[in-house]
């Protein structure tokens, strides 16, 4: 469901028509509130289960699940934040340049790949999972963010676009990078490894 939400965010980036934009944007808002509610419902359920006499192993699994749902809900928040930035850009007078769109689509592609890896892991068997794939995608996202950040400073200095549009552009890039961190936290929780700092 969260990946479907990210798919709507990707679609939103290219929409110029107000009616279509508002329709997709309100669907994203609805998904965001569904993800909040699901987090609370699952957490309450796990909380009730953990009241029972459980083995240490099972208690650890429940703790990992609580971490997973919290991180997945954060992914939903990131999707919503990206949608809000795109909305702000649409309401303004400026648009992203052709190059910025290209870079954002590329960043979205990497981010979607990380979500796909996460879903493979959540639905598949752990032994058939290549966890390195998730970490590799996460590194690619980080490196790409760093590269785009440096380029953005140069492009603003060279007056290729305004500081304001550069800020919105980087807000989206940075939010994708954060989303990638949340994905890795889910992967680590599922694999039973310690949480890294986001």
Helices and strands as residue ranges (DSSP letters): H 2-13, H 18-49, H 56-91, H 98-123, G 126-128, H 131-157, H 163-191
